[in-house]
């Protein structure tokens, strides 16, 4: 999973209050319910019927109406949306862009009867390139911008899109770049921490410690931990932060308080969490009594089979959804999709669903930020908040040494929406 670091977005779990009338909210709620069926239906169609191979490279022909289009397009519908990707960025940016364009094409193909034309624009992996890509897409009639991926790119796009009143659904997981009209679809660490801490509290655990990096990611995780622990009356015994290579001191501090601890949050990924778990055991911490808690970065085959993390819990969209998506992706393109590619699939299917069900309202704030949210066959329940972040309905899994075991299913609706 890719991760953008950023600042804490407060209140991400709360339902946003918007200025729309009750009638507008009720109409948006009805659209959301219809769209949930469409989002689910696209994947069912893909799984059950023959599928022509979508072209991730796109066509070079413009759609039949509207301003002239330059560059690649996907689809031939009347509703234009942009897809901003770092197609010529250095490092792994170009490879990630290719996978996400493939996933977007797959989503467009899966949504039968869609009315979209997707204008694919290269950001070059920079804020300046992303801003120029957004300007070009808007001049060519884009009503919605999907992407870009990286936080700096989103920062470049935001002012351009807001000036033109064009909403953005970006792939970043950095809440610092979210804002009204700039919505981030990435997997946010604060929601993951809240979900797994809440599950631990509901299972009867009363106290918690944490070991996490000295980083912006760690700041987000710590803030969410303290918020959710306070909500459930859990005692936070210790929060130990470490610099790279400095885990030993944090492990020793937590081990010294082990008798007071019911669970330990380790939000780090496969390169760090197993080493910390082994060090805790070596320090005499009984991890058969104390439950290890992870985040979505544990949704990784490397973690699944690691004996040091067996018994630990982590939050994730239900794994079966991504597995089915990955199978279709492999059969179509012959490669393994990164988890982030599924966001491009979801965003394009969402745009197609809004275009089909919401008419002229399709990309209005009251529709995009509907508190009932949307239901994807790949990543499950999600919604956007008025200030640009998202909430997700996540499952809880247990590491078993092989296939993770489902502890708690993902919700199918937001309570209190």
Legacy VTK file of the C-alpha trace (Angstrom):
# vtk DataFile Version 3.0
C-alpha trace
ASCII
DATASET POLYDATA
POINTS 417 float
0.000 0.000 0.000
1.360 3.423 -0.801
1.255 5.955 2.000
1.387 9.763 2.029
2.257 11.358 5.354
0.371 14.345 6.704
-1.365 16.062 9.612
-4.231 14.816 11.727
-7.686 15.444 10.318
-9.904 15.874 13.353
-13.390 14.428 13.489
-13.064 12.161 10.468
-15.607 9.723 11.887
-18.300 12.352 12.392
-21.084 12.929 9.913
-20.503 16.270 8.232
-23.184 18.968 8.361
-23.724 20.630 5.001
-25.850 23.612 4.035
-28.144 21.656 1.706
-31.858 21.524 2.455
-33.562 18.429 3.841
-35.054 17.793 0.414
-31.649 17.908 -1.249
-30.194 15.552 1.364
-33.085 13.110 0.950
-32.679 13.176 -2.823
-28.940 12.579 -2.460
-29.626 9.666 -0.100
-31.857 8.053 -2.692
-29.142 8.475 -5.308
-26.643 6.871 -2.945
-28.820 3.795 -2.439
-29.248 3.356 -6.189
-25.540 3.878 -6.757
-24.618 1.200 -4.219
-26.469 -1.325 -6.357
-24.699 -0.078 -9.483
-21.267 -0.262 -7.861
-21.910 -3.832 -6.790
-23.487 -4.730 -10.108
-20.444 -3.783 -12.172
-18.248 -6.359 -10.468
-20.947 -9.012 -10.595
-21.217 -8.452 -14.323
-17.452 -8.805 -14.707
-17.373 -12.018 -12.713
-20.271 -13.708 -14.469
-20.035 -12.752 -18.120
-17.399 -12.725 -20.861
-15.371 -9.536 -20.885
-13.568 -7.929 -23.784
-10.038 -6.819 -23.030
-10.048 -3.110 -22.080
-7.157 -1.064 -23.352
-5.158 0.455 -20.496
-3.292 2.533 -23.052
-6.442 4.307 -24.186
-7.462 5.554 -27.602
-6.182 8.664 -29.339
-9.589 9.669 -30.746
-11.644 12.463 -29.180
-15.227 11.851 -28.084
-17.903 12.939 -30.533
-18.903 16.263 -28.897
-17.390 19.050 -26.810
-14.010 20.795 -26.943
-11.158 19.125 -28.771
-9.254 16.566 -26.704
-5.513 15.946 -26.765
-3.824 12.739 -25.686
-5.278 9.472 -24.473
-8.935 8.854 -23.702
-10.859 5.901 -22.317
-14.473 5.466 -23.370
-16.705 7.478 -25.693
-19.448 8.795 -23.411
-20.875 12.289 -23.175
-19.708 12.961 -19.585
-16.033 13.859 -19.413
-13.859 13.204 -16.386
-10.084 13.446 -16.077
-7.656 10.815 -14.807
-4.397 12.404 -13.623
-1.461 9.998 -13.308
2.366 10.308 -13.091
2.909 8.487 -16.371
6.451 9.790 -16.927
7.508 10.242 -13.301
10.861 8.851 -12.139
11.174 5.859 -9.834
8.126 3.620 -9.502
5.671 6.412 -10.381
5.339 5.435 -14.032
4.748 1.756 -13.220
2.118 2.686 -10.636
0.468 5.005 -13.157
0.281 2.196 -15.718
-1.356 -0.154 -13.211
-3.866 2.489 -12.178
-4.744 3.316 -15.775
-5.283 -0.389 -16.408
-7.558 -0.587 -13.359
-9.495 2.478 -14.487
-10.012 0.916 -17.919
-11.161 -2.296 -16.248
-13.693 -0.381 -14.144
-15.005 1.465 -17.178
-15.381 -1.804 -19.055
-17.093 -3.495 -16.097
-19.737 -0.762 -15.785
-22.170 -1.718 -18.514
-23.804 1.212 -20.273
-21.532 3.862 -18.784
-21.604 7.329 -20.334
-18.041 8.422 -19.531
-15.095 9.648 -21.499
-11.971 9.572 -19.316
-9.295 12.090 -20.325
-5.930 10.648 -19.257
-3.379 13.332 -18.371
0.258 13.021 -17.316
1.280 14.898 -14.147
4.979 14.013 -14.526
4.886 13.325 -10.775
5.156 17.003 -9.798
2.851 19.654 -8.353
3.471 21.890 -11.367
2.812 19.081 -13.822
-0.372 18.109 -11.993
-1.640 21.700 -12.012
-1.029 21.960 -15.758
-2.707 18.582 -16.355
-5.747 19.781 -14.399
-5.916 23.032 -16.381
-5.741 21.134 -19.659
-8.411 18.630 -18.603
-10.769 21.372 -17.440
-10.291 23.258 -20.716
-11.283 20.046 -22.520
-14.541 19.776 -20.578
-13.699 17.567 -17.590
-16.441 17.839 -14.944
-14.540 15.765 -12.363
-10.849 15.124 -11.754
-9.842 11.624 -10.630
-6.337 11.524 -9.166
-3.562 12.441 -8.841
-1.732 9.987 -6.576
0.851 11.841 -4.500
0.195 14.538 -1.915
2.367 17.163 -3.618
0.480 16.623 -6.874
-2.863 17.000 -5.105
-1.619 20.255 -3.619
-0.938 21.513 -7.132
-4.324 20.458 -8.494
-6.510 21.789 -5.671
-6.351 25.543 -6.404
-6.831 24.995 -10.148
-9.858 22.752 -9.642
-11.462 24.955 -6.986
-11.143 28.031 -9.205
-13.109 26.174 -11.896
-15.588 24.574 -9.414
-14.490 21.108 -10.544
-14.355 18.498 -7.747
-11.328 16.257 -7.261
-11.241 12.636 -6.066
-7.554 12.007 -5.404
-5.770 8.769 -4.521
-3.643 10.243 -1.722
-3.859 9.044 1.883
-2.503 12.330 3.251
-5.294 14.201 5.061
-3.353 17.463 4.951
-4.240 17.898 1.255
-7.948 17.169 1.727
-10.391 20.071 1.595
-13.921 20.859 0.547
-14.023 19.907 -3.114
-10.752 17.950 -2.901
-11.634 14.469 -1.651
-9.041 11.805 -0.901
-9.871 8.164 -1.582
-6.712 6.632 -0.082
-6.745 4.313 2.933
-6.377 6.616 5.960
-4.443 5.417 8.989
-6.629 7.217 11.521
-9.721 5.265 10.485
-7.770 2.005 10.553
-6.484 2.653 14.073
-9.938 3.596 15.315
-11.433 0.402 13.890
-8.882 -2.001 15.377
-8.765 -0.230 18.766
-12.566 -0.264 18.933
-12.593 -4.007 18.184
-10.053 -4.603 20.953
-12.159 -2.583 23.397
-15.344 -4.408 22.451
-13.560 -7.717 23.037
-12.965 -6.707 26.664
-9.462 -5.266 26.580
-9.055 -2.362 29.001
-5.495 -1.083 28.487
-3.210 -0.494 25.541
0.353 0.444 24.631
1.835 1.381 21.278
5.191 1.281 19.513
5.393 3.450 16.414
7.793 5.497 14.350
8.718 9.136 14.824
6.995 10.228 11.627
3.932 12.033 10.361
2.342 8.591 9.892
3.083 7.848 13.548
1.562 11.180 14.562
-1.676 10.271 12.812
-1.718 6.815 14.389
-1.042 8.142 17.897
-3.749 10.798 17.686
-6.310 8.236 16.510
-5.249 5.789 19.235
-5.693 8.345 22.001
-9.039 9.485 20.599
-10.503 5.990 20.316
-9.059 4.754 23.609
-10.672 7.737 25.319
-13.979 6.971 23.658
-13.995 3.424 25.061
-12.390 4.209 28.415
-9.222 2.252 27.620
-6.130 3.224 29.580
-3.154 4.203 27.412
-0.243 2.768 29.396
2.571 3.850 27.064
3.114 5.237 23.583
6.719 4.661 22.552
8.029 6.437 19.446
11.268 5.425 17.754
13.593 6.767 15.096
14.851 4.392 12.403
16.862 1.619 14.018
15.903 2.695 17.539
13.188 0.157 18.287
15.051 -1.556 21.167
14.467 1.231 23.682
10.754 1.365 22.835
10.451 -2.407 23.201
12.158 -2.301 26.610
9.827 0.445 27.863
6.710 -1.468 26.823
8.051 -4.762 28.182
8.602 -3.114 31.580
4.860 -2.356 31.732
3.629 -5.625 30.216
1.680 -6.673 33.321
-0.572 -3.626 32.890
-1.189 -4.057 29.149
-3.954 -5.965 27.319
-2.957 -5.052 23.748
-0.142 -3.368 21.814
-0.612 -1.295 18.675
2.121 -1.809 16.045
1.003 0.297 13.061
4.214 -0.292 11.073
4.442 -2.588 8.066
6.074 -5.892 7.167
9.600 -4.478 7.294
9.323 -3.402 10.947
6.393 -4.965 12.833
7.688 -8.587 12.815
11.050 -7.485 14.230
9.335 -5.590 17.042
7.104 -8.576 17.804
10.118 -10.891 18.008
11.900 -8.414 20.279
8.873 -8.211 22.566
8.821 -11.992 22.917
12.559 -12.038 23.598
11.969 -9.443 26.332
9.490 -11.776 28.028
6.229 -10.244 26.804
3.476 -12.894 26.589
1.874 -12.275 23.211
-0.552 -15.123 23.749
-2.188 -12.954 26.443
-1.462 -9.512 24.996
-3.103 -8.938 21.614
-1.015 -7.332 18.863
-2.916 -4.790 16.763
-1.821 -3.618 13.327
-3.098 -1.333 10.592
-3.902 -1.830 6.928
-0.211 -2.166 6.057
-0.499 -5.652 7.572
-2.743 -6.565 4.637
0.322 -8.038 2.969
1.144 -11.682 2.116
4.507 -11.189 3.852
2.640 -10.518 7.087
0.110 -13.312 6.558
2.805 -15.972 6.823
4.992 -14.392 9.516
4.905 -16.532 12.688
5.888 -13.608 14.921
2.589 -11.834 14.191
0.277 -14.857 14.464
-2.736 -13.966 16.585
-2.481 -10.256 15.778
-5.428 -8.315 14.391
-5.490 -5.812 11.536
-8.215 -3.785 9.765
-8.829 -4.011 6.040
-11.575 -3.922 3.458
-12.820 -7.486 3.120
-10.006 -9.293 1.340
-12.306 -11.253 -0.971
-13.226 -8.060 -2.854
-9.655 -7.184 -3.766
-8.877 -10.841 -4.534
-11.670 -10.955 -7.115
-10.507 -7.654 -8.612
-6.895 -8.880 -8.741
-7.990 -12.072 -10.488
-9.800 -10.090 -13.198
-6.826 -7.746 -13.517
-4.390 -10.667 -13.933
-6.553 -12.362 -16.534
-6.832 -9.104 -18.483
-3.330 -7.625 -18.198
-1.164 -10.545 -17.100
0.311 -8.883 -14.015
-0.347 -8.421 -10.320
-2.080 -5.132 -9.396
-0.878 -3.084 -6.434
-3.532 -2.420 -3.810
-3.587 1.251 -4.798
-4.764 0.317 -8.300
-8.101 -0.715 -6.838
-8.704 2.940 -5.946
-8.618 3.868 -9.638
-11.150 1.128 -10.348
-13.441 2.356 -7.569
-13.152 6.016 -8.589
-14.043 5.371 -12.223
-16.960 3.114 -11.291
-18.150 5.765 -8.829
-17.983 8.453 -11.517
-19.855 6.213 -13.956
-22.498 5.479 -11.333
-22.977 9.144 -10.478
-23.236 10.033 -14.159
-25.868 7.348 -14.662
-28.017 7.991 -11.578
-27.663 11.655 -10.633
-28.146 13.481 -13.918
-27.130 17.131 -13.783
-26.390 16.805 -10.037
-23.850 14.062 -10.662
-20.769 15.717 -9.142
-22.395 18.176 -6.735
-21.157 18.302 -3.131
-24.473 17.009 -1.775
-24.086 13.840 -3.866
-20.356 13.237 -3.380
-20.551 13.787 0.402
-23.777 11.861 0.978
-23.438 10.509 4.552
-24.861 7.131 3.498
-21.816 6.699 1.283
-21.224 4.186 -1.481
-20.675 0.431 -1.593
-17.910 -0.955 -3.801
-17.522 -4.626 -4.648
-13.738 -4.211 -4.335
-13.086 -2.096 -1.218
-16.485 -2.075 0.443
-18.279 0.798 2.124
-16.859 4.319 1.937
-17.962 7.933 2.087
-16.420 11.360 1.703
-16.679 14.018 4.379
-17.339 17.686 3.647
-13.736 18.552 4.590
-12.313 16.078 2.063
-11.295 12.996 4.055
-13.077 9.653 3.969
-14.565 7.037 6.254
-14.477 3.324 5.415
-16.314 0.276 6.627
-13.454 -2.075 7.528
-13.289 -5.715 8.558
-10.928 -7.103 11.210
-8.673 -10.049 10.348
-6.385 -12.237 12.442
-2.935 -13.307 11.276
-2.836 -17.117 11.213
0.410 -17.961 9.438
-1.454 -18.573 6.182
-4.752 -17.073 4.993
-5.990 -14.434 7.460
-9.066 -15.350 9.478
-12.061 -13.000 9.546
-12.725 -11.783 13.106
-15.346 -9.115 12.416
-17.062 -8.446 9.101
-17.032 -5.021 7.497
-20.261 -3.054 7.968
-22.551 -2.655 4.978
-23.935 0.721 6.087
-22.842 3.665 8.193
-24.750 3.954 11.459
-26.309 7.318 12.144
-25.974 8.425 8.524
LINES 1 418
417 0 1 2 3 4 5 6 7 8 9 10 11 12 13 14 15 16 17 18 19 20 21 22 23 24 25 26 27 28 29 30 31 32 33 34 35 36 37 38 39 40 41 42 43 44 45 46 47 48 49 50 51 52 53 54 55 56 57 58 59 60 61 62 63 64 65 66 67 68 69 70 71 72 73 74 75 76 77 78 79 80 81 82 83 84 85 86 87 88 89 90 91 92 93 94 95 96 97 98 99 100 101 102 103 104 105 106 107 108 109 110 111 112 113 114 115 116 117 118 119 120 121 122 123 124 125 126 127 128 129 130 131 132 133 134 135 136 137 138 139 140 141 142 143 144 145 146 147 148 149 150 151 152 153 154 155 156 157 158 159 160 161 162 163 164 165 166 167 168 169 170 171 172 173 174 175 176 177 178 179 180 181 182 183 184 185 186 187 188 189 190 191 192 193 194 195 196 197 198 199 200 201 202 203 204 205 206 207 208 209 210 211 212 213 214 215 216 217 218 219 220 221 222 223 224 225 226 227 228 229 230 231 232 233 234 235 236 237 238 239 240 241 242 243 244 245 246 247 248 249 250 251 252 253 254 255 256 257 258 259 260 261 262 263 264 265 266 267 268 269 270 271 272 273 274 275 276 277 278 279 280 281 282 283 284 285 286 287 288 289 290 291 292 293 294 295 296 297 298 299 300 301 302 303 304 305 306 307 308 309 310 311 312 313 314 315 316 317 318 319 320 321 322 323 324 325 326 327 328 329 330 331 332 333 334 335 336 337 338 339 340 341 342 343 344 345 346 347 348 349 350 351 352 353 354 355 356 357 358 359 360 361 362 363 364 365 366 367 368 369 370 371 372 373 374 375 376 377 378 379 380 381 382 383 384 385 386 387 388 389 390 391 392 393 394 395 396 397 398 399 400 401 402 403 404 405 406 407 408 409 410 411 412 413 414 415 416
